[in-house]
């Protein structure tokens, strides 16, 4: 399962939020056995960030996140510093194989360098991610039974 979380940070808070993510939260996630596929700044503005995690199943996701967010370390050290930096967040969970997670992990930290276009096969759902200058982004045309959505942030998702 891919767990994709987007954050809207408080104005001016994204840099500190990402520093804490990189230096503290992501290493802690790894110590708790949670696979971080990618994280980093979103490109549409200076207030959004993303975290993508992989879990073997919904049950495993629930168990690992309860253990992580309920830990003494998170509650006493990280939660008091991270939560005030988050205005809102949204999470979606999609079915995905370990191979999909590995392919997305190859992108590294989001926002560093220009990743080439990549297509990941999720079975009935496919995600195409690319880095592109904002001037080259445009909504895609649709045809046949495939719907395309371009969120304006360089991510185009195809649903068959």
N, C-alpha and C positions, 0 to 999 in steps of 0.2 A: 504494500500500500504506500502510495506517495501522499505525504501530508504536506500540503503547500500552505504556508501561512504568510500573509501580507500584513505589514504593520504600517500604520500612519503614526509617525512620531510627533511629539509636540514641536512647534516651530523652533528650529535651531537645535533640536535634540538628536538628530539622526547620527551625526558623527560620533557622539559619545555612546549612543546606543550600539552602533556597529563596532566601536572599540571594545565595549564590554562583551559583545557577542564573540568577537574574534579572540580576545585574550582570555576570557573567562567562561562564558556560557557554552560555546561550542566544545572546548576541551572537557567541560563538565558533562555535556551530553554524551560525548564519547566514553567517558569513564562509567556512565550509567548504561552503556551498551546501545545507545541510540545512534543510528547511522545518519549523519548529516550529509546530505547529497550536495547542497549548495546553499549559500547565503550571501547577502550583500545588498548594496543600494539598488533601488529601482531607478529607472532613467527618466521617468516622466516629470519628476519634480525633486525637490530637496528634502521632502518629508517622508517618503516611503522606502521601505526595506522589505526583503523577502527572506524566508527560511524554508528550505525544502528538506524533509526528513523521509527516511524509508523505514517501514515496519513490515514484518512477515505477514501479519494479519491484523484485523481490527482489534481482536482480543489482546494481542501482544502490544499494540499501540496503546490501548487503554491501560494495561498493566504497567508498561514502562513509563508513560507520562505521569500516572498517579505516583509512582515511586520517585520520579525525578522532581516533580513540582511539590510533592509532599515532604521532600527531604529537608533535614535540618539545615544543610548547606544552602539550598535554594532559599528557604524561608527566612533565614537570618542574614545571609550575606548578599544574595543577588536580587531577590524580589524587591527589597526596599529601594534599591538603586535603579532597577530596570523598569518597573511598573510606572513610576512617575514620568518616564520618557516616552511612554506609549499613550497616544491619544485614543486609537482604536486598533483592533486587529481582526482579521477574518481568516478562517481556516477552511480549506476544502480537502477532502481525502478522495483519491482516485485509485482504482485497482492498477497495479503495476508489478512487473516481475523484477527480480534482482538485477537482471540484465539492463532493464530500463534505468534503474537507479545508478548502475555503473556507468552507463552511457552519459547520463546527466552529470555525474560526478566528474567526468572528464573535462567539463567546462570550468571546474575550479571555482574560486570565489567570483561571484557575479560582479560585473563592473570592472574587472581587472583584465585589460587587454581586449582585443576584439575577437571573440569566438566566431569561427566560421559557421555558416548555416549547418544545422544538424537536424536530422529527422529521426525520431524515436518511435518505434512501432509498439503500441500498447494493445494490439489486437484490434478491437472495434473502435478504439480511439487512438489518434496519433497527435503528437505534439511536435511542432516545428519551432525551434528557438533559434534566433539569430541576433547578432548585434548589427545595428544599422543606424546611420545618422538620421535624426528625426526628420529631416527634409525628404528622405527617400521612403518614408513609411506612408502607406496608403491602404485604405480598406481594400480587401481582395474581392474579386468577382466570384460569384458562385455559379456552379453548373452541376447538372445531374443530381445525384442523391447525396452529394457531399456539401455540407455547410461549412463555411469558413468564417472565423471571427478574428479580427485584428484589434487588440486592445489599445493600439496606439503606442505601446511600449516595446515593440519589436518582437512580440510573441504572437505567433499565428497558430491557432489550434484548429485542426480539422476533425470533424465528427462525421463518421460514415453511418 
